[in-house]
Amino acid sequence: MSKEQEKEHAADGLIALLDAADRLPGAAELRARSYELLGSAAPCAKVVDVGCGAGRAVAELNEHGLKAVGVDPDERMIAAAKARWPDADFRIAGAYDLPFEDATTDGYRADKVFHELAQPERALAEARRILAPGGRIVLVGQDWDSFVIDSDDPALTRSIVHARADLVQGPRVARRYRNLLMAAGFEEVTVEVLTGVFTGPAMLPVLVGLAEGACSAEAVGGARVDRWIAEQRARAEADRMFLALPMFVAAATAPR
């Protein structure tokens, strides 16, 4: 397989993963809450969805009567988004350099994006630049140290969760949302935590991925990981799996 084919395969896998996440129980409600927190924007208000992926949120925001623009640094994601929603506006751009003039947008949304950023402060400065006075910003994401998993081996579970978190650029950025927004000069900052509880087999791939990530980091031995995965598979088959995943939703207003 060539490097280009490998990139295409990785992009296809990520799109499939995002689609699966969008179908999980509570996912639609979480997106709806993020739209609500953007505020009572006037019809045709301009909202940017940063890290838009395959574009579902952009399509839904447009259905709400807003003028949504999706941006993503991955050209394959943008191509997929345009193929799915050809009438929507999608552009290739990263969070540090958005393709908008100063104070020309009414809303900014970033869902499961900031943990991928090495400089979240820089992204928020860019958000401040493009938002008009009184514009709204909404950040959605998880704290990678906060997976709550039932297991026969709690110590090993903690090791797996923390080892996988350490592979993420900013694993604990969600707990920093409030302070980051305040430091960037935003006002009326609020934070909510919406916790998804999963007991069915749909989330088993997530648990397997956590364990395999910990193993790849050589933080936990392969044999112990295999046993842990086997336990979680057995729990899923017996309807005894338990995963609680808190999602942090922060919102704020650009100074008027």
N, C-alpha and C positions, 0 to 999 in steps of 0.2 A: 504494500500500500504506500503510495506517494505521500509526501507531507501535505499536499493540497487535499488529497482524499482523507487523510487523517483529520485535518481541520474540519472538513465537511461532515465527517462522521461524528466528531465531537460536538459540532453545532447541532446536528440532528438529535443527538442524545440529550443535549441541554434543552432543546425545544420540547422534546417528549417529556422531560422531567418537569418543565414549567407547566405544560398542559396537565400533567398528572396532579401537580400541586394546586392548580386552579380548580380541579374537580373534587378536592378533598372536602369533607364536611366542615362548614364554617368559612371556607375560603371566599365564597361569594359575599357573605355577610361582612367579612373583614374589608373586602374591596369597597363595598357599599358605604361602610363607615368612613373610610378614607375619603370618599367622594363628598360625603356629608360634611366632613371637617374642613374641606376646602372652602366652605362658607356658601352663603347665598349669592353666588356670583350671578351677574346679570346674564340674560340669554346672549349667547355668542361670546361670552368672556373667554379670553385666551388662557389655556392651561397647558403646561408642559409636563409630560410624564417622562422622567429621567430614568434611563435604564429600562426602556419600555419592553424589551424582549420581543416576543412575537405579536405584541400589540393589542392584547385583549382589553386592557384598561383604557387605552385610547378609544377603541370602538365604543366601550360602555360610556365613557365620558361624553362622546359625541351624541350618544343616544339620550343623554341628560340635557341636551341642548347647548352644550359648551363647544368651544372651538379648541379641540385638543391637538397637541403636536407631540409625537413620540420621538425621543432621541435615544440612540444606543450606539456605542462605539464599535459594535460588531456588525460588519456589513451583511453577514449572513442572516443575522437576526432581522435587520431592516428589510432584507429581501423577502424573508418569510412573512413579515408583517404586511408588507405591500401586497404580497400575493393573496393574503387572507382578507385584507380590507383595502382594496385598491382606491377607494375614494377618500381614505384618511391621509393625513400628513405625517410622514415619517422621514427622519433625517439622521444621517450618520454623525454623531458627535458624542463627546464624553462629558462627564459632570463638571470638569474644570474649565471647559471652553464651549459654552452653549451658543448656538447660532441665532442670538436675539440681541436687539439693541437694548440700551439701558432703559429700565422702568417701562417695559413694553408688554409684560405678562401679568395676568391677574392671579395665577395659581401655579404652584410648583409641587409636584408629587414624586416621591422616590420610594419604591416598594422593594424591600430586600436588596438594596443597592449599597448602602453606606458601609456595610461590613467588608465590601470589596475594595474600598478606597483607602489608600495610604495616607491621604490628607483630607479628612472630612471637613476640616476648617476651611480649606481652599474651596471645596464644593459649596459650602454655605455662603462664602463670600461671593461666589458666582451667582448663587440664588438671590442674594440681596441685590446684586447688580441688575438682574433682569426683572425683578418684581417691582411693580408699581407701588406707590405708597398705599398701605392698607391691603396689599396682596397677601394671600395665604400660602403657607408652606405646610406640607404634611409628609412625615417620614414614617415608614412602616418597616419593622424588622425584628429579628429575634436576637436574644442574647445566647451565644453558642455554649455558654457554660450552664445554661438553665434547662436542659432537657431533663424531665422527671420520668424515670423509667423504673418500673418494678422488675426486680431481678433477685435470684437466689444469692447473688454475690454483689452486694452493694459497693464494696470497695473496688472491685474490678469495673463495675459500671461507672463509677466516678472517674477512674483512670481512663476509660475509653472516651467518655464525654470530654474530659479536659484535654486529652491528647488530640482528639479531632478538632476541638476548638482552636488549638494552637496552630493548626494548619491554615486558619483563616486570617486574612490580612488584618481585620479589625473585629475580633470575635466578641468583644464586649462594648461595641460602639452604641448599641441600643440603650444601655443603661446610662449613656452619656448624652443622649439626645437633648434633654432639658438644658444641661449646662452648656452644651455646644451651641444651641440656639440662642441662649441668653448671651453668651460671649460674642456671638456674631451680630448682636444688636437687635434681635427679634423681640417682639413684645407679645403679651397675652399667651405665654407658653403653657401648654397643657400636655399631660402624658396620661395615656390610658394603657391598661394591660388587658388584652383579650386572650384568654387561654383556651386552646383547643385540647380536648380530651379524646384520645383515640384508643380503641380497644379491638378493632378489627384488623384483618391481615393487610389492609391497604397501606399501612405505614411500616410494614415489615421491611420493605426495601430501604427505608430511611435508617432503621436500626442496623441493618446489615452494612449499609454504607458508613455509618459511624464507626462500627467495629473494624471494617476493612481499612478505613482511614487511619485509625489508631495503630493498626498493624503496619501499615505502610510507613508510618513515622517511626517505627521500631520502638514505640513506647510500651507496647504490650506484645507478649510472645504469641506466635501464630496458634499454638495449641490451645492457649487460654481463650483466644478470640474465637476459635472454632467451637469450643464448648459453649461460650456465651451465645453465639449465633444459634447453635443447636437448641439451646434453652428457649430463646426467643421464638424460634420456629415452632417449637412444641407448644409454647404458650399461645401463639396465634392459632394453631390448629385446635387447641382446646378452649378457645375463647377466654384466655386468661392473660392476654397481653395488655399492658397499660403504659401509655405514653401521654404525658401532659406537656404541651409546648406553649409557653407564654409568648405572645406577640405584642411588642411595644408599638404604640401609635402616638406619635407626638405631633402637635400642631402649633402654629404660631402665626403672628401677623407682622408684616413688614412695617416699619415706622411710618406714620402718616406725616 
